Amino acid sequence: MNRDKINGSVDQLKGEAKEQWGKLTDKPSKVVEGKMDKAKGKWRQGVGEVKEKLSE
């Protein structure tokens, strides 16, 4: 497991937390931020998987 995959997972978790907090506090901007963080995390995790496959 490489750093990109780990950071991607962390970004996804932070994004989920922000999204849920935005829903709980009725702040649409936080919901959007959370969704963006989750998307960034998925992209970063994908990059990590590609790097891992290329290094095999």
TASUL-V399782 format. One record per helix or strand. SS is the DSSP state (~ for helix, > for strand). FROM is the first residue (numbers start at 1). TO is the last residue. If there is no record, write none. Layout:
ss:SS from:FROM to:TO
ss:SS from:FROM to:TO
//
This chain:
ss:~ from:3 to:25
ss:~ from:28 to:54
//
